[in-house]
């Protein structure tokens, strides 16, 4: 984990940094209680994101969505996850669902 990421995660954990308009302590608690705080070390997450990306890039949208399914239980609010799910939905022709996922992705960007 990079020094910058460790510093940011430390500030989040200490409740000294606020993202997405949530109160500092509420955000820190939410980040720590979800699996989102440790994504860099989560091999299942990294493998799943790679499979999702490959599915989108090769236009195998069914495979991409299948790879995304278990990732939602790890960190469903991830902007990266929601962006790629949006691309897969758009590629499979479901523009309404794609828009929902793109909106989710943008809501959780810092």
NORZI-V544686 format. One record per residue. N is the residue number from 1. RES is the residue in three letters. PHI is phi in whole degrees, -180 to 180 (999 if undefined). Layout:
BEGIN
<<N:RES:PHI> <N:RES:PHI>>
END
This chain:
BEGIN
<<1:UNK:999> <2:UNK:-68> <3:UNK:-63> <4:UNK:-62> <5:UNK:-64> <6:UNK:-61> <7:UNK:-64> <8:UNK:-64> <9:UNK:-64> <10:UNK:-65> <11:UNK:-66> <12:UNK:-62> <13:UNK:-63> <14:UNK:-81> <15:UNK:75> <16:UNK:-100> <17:UNK:-133> <18:UNK:-118> <19:UNK:-130> <20:UNK:66> <21:UNK:75> <22:UNK:-86> <23:UNK:-57> <24:UNK:-50> <25:UNK:-69> <26:UNK:-67> <27:UNK:-67> <28:UNK:-59> <29:UNK:-64> <30:UNK:-63> <31:UNK:-65> <32:UNK:-73> <33:UNK:-81> <34:UNK:-94> <35:UNK:-81> <36:UNK:-69> <37:UNK:-71> <38:UNK:-123> <39:UNK:-62> <40:UNK:-60> <41:UNK:-95> <42:UNK:-93> <43:UNK:-64> <44:UNK:-61> <45:UNK:-63> <46:UNK:-61> <47:UNK:-66> <48:UNK:-66> <49:UNK:-64> <50:UNK:-64> <51:UNK:-64> <52:UNK:-63> <53:UNK:-61> <54:UNK:-62> <55:UNK:-59> <56:UNK:-68> <57:UNK:-66> <58:UNK:-95> <59:UNK:63> <60:UNK:-98> <61:UNK:-67> <62:UNK:-64> <63:UNK:-65> <64:UNK:-63> <65:UNK:-68> <66:UNK:-66> <67:UNK:-68> <68:UNK:-74> <69:UNK:-52> <70:UNK:-71> <71:UNK:-71> <72:UNK:-65> <73:UNK:-79> <74:UNK:-83> <75:UNK:-160> <76:UNK:-64> <77:UNK:-92> <78:UNK:-61> <79:UNK:-61> <80:UNK:-65> <81:UNK:-59> <82:UNK:-66> <83:UNK:-64> <84:UNK:-69> <85:UNK:-64> <86:UNK:-59> <87:UNK:-63> <88:UNK:-66> <89:UNK:-64> <90:UNK:-63> <91:UNK:-64> <92:UNK:-87> <93:UNK:95> <94:UNK:-100> <95:UNK:-66> <96:UNK:-66> <97:UNK:-66> <98:UNK:-58> <99:UNK:-61> <100:UNK:-60> <101:UNK:-70> <102:UNK:-65> <103:UNK:-66> <104:UNK:-60> <105:UNK:-61> <106:UNK:-72> <107:UNK:-68> <108:UNK:-105> <109:UNK:-88> <110:UNK:-90>>
END
